[in-house]
Amino acid sequence: MGVTKKSFVALFLSFCLVFSLVSAVLIKPVDAKTVRVAVIASLSGDVTIKKGGGSKSYDAYESMSLNQGDTVYTGASSSVTLNLSNGDADVTLGENAEINVSDLNTANGNKKSKLKVWAGSMWVKVKSLAGSDDEFEVETPTAVMGVRGTQFFVTVDPKTGAIKMAVGAGKVSASTVTNGADSTQKTTITYLYPTQQISLDARDETDDLSLKVDFLDLNDFIKDASPEIIKEIILNKAEIDKENDEFIAKKKKEIEDGKLVDDKTSLSVKDQAELDKVKQNLDNLIGNIAKKALAENKVDKESLNKIIEQANAKIDKQERKLDLNNVKELDKTAGVDAEKEKIKKEMLQKLEAEKLKKQQEEAKKQEELKNKLASALKALEDQKKKILEEKKAAEEKAKAEAEAQYDKQNGTNASVPGSGGNSGNSGDTDSPPVLTPKVSLAASVIPNSTMGEFNLDINLSDFVKAQEKDIYGVEVHLLYSENTSYNSNVPVINGSIFESANSADHVKEYQGSNQKELVYAVTNFGSTSGNIEITSAKKLVTIPLHGYGSHTIQVGKIVIVRKNGASVQSVEVPLPANITINIPGV
């Protein structure tokens, strides 16, 4: 029987359909990587957005989508709440905050969310992460917070990079990464539970982060938290209570089974009596925050009552509803091992003493350097004055001698000698080339940096002794915008010009009204040290900086001096051209 054209087409399509079904079963799907988005759920006041890779800021609005690389800014008395990727997390920013949406990727079904906080405070509510490889991190200039399902508070001082983090529910890790002398990286980590907080001034403050974990300081917390953040905390009481109840139930089972888990935290719960004290604190945490906010006028009574009414509407059990008349004070001894706390206080005192000693030594060194520079500058001014006076006297003497010679020649009709002399060039010699001293800048991005770190090299060339341009001390003033900061966590790297054994240096960053100024100064000292000759380009110093976006750095002022016996002379040098560097992906 023959096959018609119509039946052949039908048969062909059937084979295609079957083949596609078989292929779908047999062929392994390609690993996919997708990028999620964040959405502005609500805002008030001045909130602006800078798109990733852009330089302009735009006014934010509700339901606005944010992508990986975008940065959010809030002004005074302003706030914004972000919803990350369909409710994975809610983030509320207070006033004067700056946060970068660093990572919102999904790869092979695993979600990775990462926020970088440069300034201000925020409250984070993270839903329980479904996948074992899901990640949610909040990175600050000092530490990184890692979570699974939890609610916590973070505040960052934009001038110093110091951070505070407090936990309202769940478990949060706090970690720091420091660079060793051999360029290896060391990671230090500790864990915090509800009613605990950690305060860090620098990454290298301590090798044991648990020393910096303490009981929640309500006064500091209320001072740092904005009214919008306090409102969000109270409104989330039902979710916070639920998560904390799960934590209490887990600890209770560990006690009953006699299998206490050492989870690298300073919270100590060894028996049911101690657990009951911890539970009472967790049950009264939100109430204490609300009462303190009212007492400190962070929120008025009428507004607070409305917030409490909204929060209680989501709570089924009457005994769990928030009632400010039935709030018990927090017990700071709950979950604290007295013996460990005693050892901790001793170690903290030692740490603070070492920190104070280091600060005093640095202050002394800076004062000595300041005095040396002041003396050098005074000597320079005195020398300038002396040179001007000597120059003036020499000019007056030369003028008088010339006038006397002129009068003598005119009075005796003496002929002008020299017409019969040798006019050849036999007495000339080749003169050495005249070199111009130079200062130049060079910048380089640190590979794989997560904080936008880069190095700025200051180079000197052609400061030669023959031209009386050799040097004894240098002071450089760098100017740059607000998005650039001196990275005080990384030491400056002195170049090959000054030897550390007989020189002293100093670096300090100053905050201006609309820009920053960094002053670096270095000078020789001692009777055996003299001027330094630089015959080719050499590095003076490497300054560690960090920031985001485009950075333009200029030299506002240079003071270079040389010794001439007991006096000091200035070496004139032109200012170098500005340098611009772009930090990708930050």
Residue pairs with C-beta under 8 A, 6 or more apart in sequence:
3 11
31 107
31 108
32 107
32 108
33 105
33 106
33 107
33 108
34 105
34 106
34 107
35 67
35 68
35 104
35 105
35 106
36 84
36 85
36 86
36 88
36 104
36 105
36 106
36 111
36 113
37 65
37 66
37 67
37 85
37 104
38 65
38 66
38 67
38 70
38 82
38 83
38 84
38 85
38 101
38 104
39 63
39 64
39 65
39 66
39 82
39 83
40 47
40 60
40 61
40 62
40 63
40 64
40 66
40 80
40 81
40 82
40 83
41 62
41 81
41 82
41 83
41 90
42 62
42 80
42 81
43 60
43 61
43 62
43 78
43 79
43 80
43 81
44 78
44 79
44 80
44 228
45 74
45 75
45 76
45 77
45 78
45 79
45 95
46 74
46 75
46 76
46 78
47 59
47 60
47 72
47 73
47 74
47 75
47 78
47 79
47 80
48 57
48 58
48 59
48 60
48 72
48 73
48 75
49 57
49 58
49 59
49 60
49 64
49 66
49 70
49 71
49 72
49 73
50 56
50 57
50 58
50 70
50 71
50 73
50 549
51 58
51 67
51 69
51 70
52 67
52 68
52 69
52 70
52 71
53 69
55 549
55 550
57 73
60 72
60 80
66 72
66 82
66 101
67 101
67 104
68 101
68 102
68 103
68 104
68 105
69 100
69 101
69 102
69 585
70 100
70 101
71 98
71 99
71 100
71 101
71 548
72 80
72 82
72 93
72 97
72 98
72 99
72 100
72 101
73 97
73 98
74 80
74 93
74 94
74 95
74 96
74 97
74 98
74 120
75 95
75 96
76 95
76 96
77 95
78 95
79 92
79 93
79 94
79 95
79 226
79 228
79 229
80 92
80 93
81 90
81 91
81 92
81 93
81 228
81 232
82 90
82 91
82 92
82 93
83 89
83 90
84 90
84 91
84 104
84 113
85 104
85 111
85 113
87 127
88 111
88 113
88 126
88 127
88 129
88 136
89 113
89 124
89 125
89 126
89 127
89 136
90 124
90 125
90 232
91 99
91 115
91 122
91 123
91 124
91 125
92 122
92 123
92 228
92 229
92 232
93 99
93 120
93 121
93 122
94 120
94 121
94 122
94 225
94 226
94 228
94 229
95 120
95 226
96 119
96 120
96 158
97 117
97 119
97 120
97 121
97 122
98 117
98 118
98 119
98 120
98 158
99 115
99 116
99 117
99 118
99 120
99 122
100 115
100 116
100 117
100 118
100 548
100 586
101 115
102 114
102 115
102 116
102 139
102 450
102 586
103 112
103 113
103 114
104 112
104 113
104 114
105 111
105 112
106 112
109 131
110 131
110 133
110 134
110 135
111 129
111 131
111 134
111 135
112 134
112 135
113 135
113 136
113 137
114 135
114 136
114 137
114 138
114 139
115 137
115 138
115 139
116 139
116 140
116 450
116 451
116 586
117 138
117 139
117 140
117 154
117 156
118 141
118 156
118 158
118 548
119 156
119 157
119 158
120 155
120 156
120 158
121 153
121 154
121 155
121 156
121 224
121 225
121 226
121 229
122 153
122 154
122 155
122 229
123 151
123 152
123 153
123 225
123 229
123 232
123 233
124 138
124 147
124 150
124 151
124 152
124 153
124 154
125 151
125 232
125 236
125 239
126 136
126 147
126 148
126 149
126 150
126 151
126 170
127 149
128 148
128 149
129 135
129 136
129 148
129 149
134 148
135 146
136 146
136 147
136 148
137 144
137 145
137 146
137 147
138 144
138 145
138 147
138 154
139 145
139 450
139 451
140 154
140 156
140 161
140 163
141 156
141 161
141 163
141 451
141 489
141 546
142 156
142 161
142 162
142 163
142 176
142 200
142 201
142 202
142 203
142 489
143 163
143 165
143 174
143 175
143 176
143 198
143 200
143 203
144 174
144 175
144 176
144 177
145 152
145 154
145 165
145 172
145 173
145 174
146 172
146 173
146 175
147 170
147 171
147 172
147 173
148 170
148 171
149 170
149 243
150 167
150 168
150 169
150 170
150 171
150 172
150 243
151 167
151 168
151 169
151 170
151 233
151 236
151 239
151 240
151 243
152 165
152 166
152 167
152 168
152 169
152 170
152 172
152 192
153 164
153 165
153 166
153 167
153 168
153 221
153 224
153 225
153 229
153 233
154 163
154 164
154 165
155 163
155 164
155 165
155 224
155 225
156 162
156 163
157 163
159 511
160 201
161 202
161 485
161 488
161 489
162 199
162 200
162 201
162 202
163 199
163 200
164 197
164 198
164 199
164 220
164 224
165 172
165 174
165 192
165 197
165 198
166 196
166 197
166 216
166 221
167 192
167 193
167 194
167 195
167 196
167 197
168 194
168 233
168 236
168 240
168 285
168 286
169 194
169 239
169 240
169 243
169 244
169 247
170 193
170 194
170 243
170 247
171 191
171 192
171 193
171 247
171 263
171 265
172 191
172 192
173 189
173 190
173 191
173 192
174 189
174 190
174 191
174 192
174 198
174 200
174 209
175 187
175 188
175 189
175 190
175 209
176 187
176 188
176 200
176 203
176 204
176 209
177 185
177 186
177 187
177 188
177 203
178 185
178 186
178 188
178 203
178 204
178 489
179 185
179 186
179 490
180 186
186 207
188 206
188 207
188 208
188 209
189 209
189 264
190 198
190 208
190 209
190 210
190 213
190 264
190 265
190 266
191 263
191 264
191 265
192 198
192 213
192 265
193 247
193 265
193 267
193 335
194 240
194 244
194 247
194 281
194 282
194 285
195 215
195 216
195 278
195 281
195 282
195 285
195 330
195 334
195 335
196 213
196 214
196 215
196 216
196 265
196 266
196 267
197 213
197 214
197 215
197 216
197 217
197 221
198 209
198 212
198 213
198 214
199 212
199 214
200 209
200 212
202 488
202 489
203 489
204 489
205 212
205 351
205 355
206 212
206 351
208 347
210 264
210 265
210 266
210 344
211 344
211 347
211 348
211 351
213 265
213 266
215 330
215 332
215 336
216 285
216 330
218 288
218 289
218 292
218 330
219 292
221 289
221 292
222 230
222 289
222 292
222 293
222 296
222 298
223 296
225 233
225 293
225 298
227 293
227 298
227 299
230 289
230 290
230 293
230 298
230 299
231 299
231 307
233 240
233 286
233 289
234 286
234 289
234 290
234 304
234 307
234 308
234 311
234 322
235 307
235 310
235 311
236 311
237 286
237 311
237 314
237 315
237 322
238 311
238 314
238 315
240 285
240 286
241 282
241 283
241 286
241 315
241 320
244 282
244 283
244 285
247 282
248 275
248 278
248 279
248 282
251 269
251 275
251 278
252 272
252 275
254 260
254 261
255 269
255 270
255 271
255 272
255 275
260 269
260 270
266 336
266 340
266 344
267 278
267 335
268 274
268 335
268 336
268 337
268 340
269 275
269 278
269 335
274 334
274 335
277 331
277 333
277 334
277 335
278 334
278 335
280 328
280 331
280 334
281 330
281 331
281 334
281 335
283 320
284 327
284 328
284 329
284 330
285 330
286 311
286 322
287 322
287 323
287 324
287 326
287 327
287 328
288 327
288 329
288 330
290 304
290 308
290 322
290 324
290 327
291 324
291 327
293 299
293 304
294 300
294 301
294 304
294 324
299 307
308 322
308 324
311 322
312 321
312 322
315 321
315 322
365 504
365 506
366 506
366 508
368 504
369 504
369 505
369 506
369 521
369 523
370 506
372 473
372 504
372 523
372 525
373 473
373 475
373 521
373 523
376 472
376 473
376 523
376 561
376 568
377 559
377 561
379 567
379 568
380 561
380 568
380 569
380 570
382 567
383 564
383 567
383 568
383 569
384 570
386 567
408 414
432 466
434 467
435 462
435 464
435 467
435 469
436 462
436 574
437 460
437 461
437 462
437 463
437 469
437 560
437 571
437 572
437 573
438 460
438 461
438 462
438 537
438 573
438 574
438 576
439 458
439 459
439 460
439 476
439 555
439 558
439 573
439 574
439 575
439 576
440 458
440 459
440 461
440 537
440 576
441 456
441 457
441 458
441 459
441 553
441 555
441 576
441 577
441 579
442 456
442 457
442 459
442 579
443 454
443 455
443 456
443 457
443 551
443 553
443 579
443 581
444 454
444 455
444 457
445 453
445 454
445 581
445 583
445 584
446 453
446 454
446 455
449 546
449 586
451 487
451 546
451 586
452 546
452 547
452 548
452 583
452 586
453 487
453 490
453 544
453 545
453 546
454 545
454 546
454 551
454 581
454 583
455 493
455 542
455 543
455 544
455 545
456 478
456 542
456 543
456 545
456 553
456 579
457 495
457 539
457 541
457 542
457 543
458 476
458 520
458 539
458 540
458 541
458 542
458 543
459 495
459 537
459 538
459 539
459 540
460 471
460 474
460 497
460 534
460 537
460 538
460 540
461 534
461 536
461 537
461 538
462 469
462 534
462 535
462 536
463 469
463 470
463 471
463 532
463 533
463 534
463 560
463 571
464 470
464 533
464 534
464 535
465 531
465 533
468 562
468 564
468 569
469 562
469 571
470 531
470 532
470 533
470 534
470 562
471 497
471 531
471 532
471 534
471 560
471 561
471 562
471 571
472 523
472 524
472 530
472 531
472 532
472 561
472 562
472 563
472 568
473 521
473 522
473 523
473 524
473 559
473 560
473 561
474 521
474 522
474 523
474 540
474 558
474 559
474 560
474 561
475 519
475 520
475 521
475 557
475 558
475 559
475 560
476 519
476 520
476 521
476 540
476 555
476 557
476 558
477 517
477 518
477 519
477 555
477 556
477 557
477 558
478 517
478 518
478 519
478 520
478 543
478 553
478 554
478 555
478 556
479 515
479 516
479 517
479 553
479 554
479 555
479 556
480 515
480 516
480 518
480 545
480 551
480 552
480 553
480 554
481 514
481 515
481 516
481 551
481 552
482 514
482 515
482 516
483 547
483 548
483 549
483 551
484 516
484 545
484 546
484 547
484 551
484 553
485 509
485 516
485 545
485 546
485 547
486 507
486 509
486 516
486 518
486 543
486 544
486 545
487 544
487 545
487 546
488 509
490 544
491 544
492 505
492 507
492 520
492 541
492 542
492 543
492 544
493 541
493 542
493 544
494 500
494 505
494 522
494 541
495 538
495 539
495 540
495 541
495 542
496 538
496 539
497 532
497 534
497 538
497 539
497 540
498 505
498 522
498 524
498 532
498 540
502 524
502 525
502 526
502 528
502 529
503 522
503 523
503 524
503 525
503 529
504 522
504 523
504 525
505 520
505 521
505 522
505 523
505 541
506 519
506 520
506 521
506 522
507 518
507 519
507 520
507 521
507 543
508 518
508 519
509 516
509 517
509 518
510 516
510 517
510 518
510 519
517 556
518 543
520 541
520 543
522 540
522 541
524 530
524 532
530 563
531 562
531 563
545 551
547 583
547 586
548 583
548 586
549 582
549 583
549 586
550 580
550 581
550 582
550 583
551 580
551 581
551 582
551 583
552 578
552 579
552 580
553 578
553 579
553 580
553 581
554 575
554 578
554 579
555 575
555 576
557 575
558 573
558 575
559 570
560 570
560 571
560 573
561 568
561 569
561 570
561 571
562 568
562 569
562 571
563 569
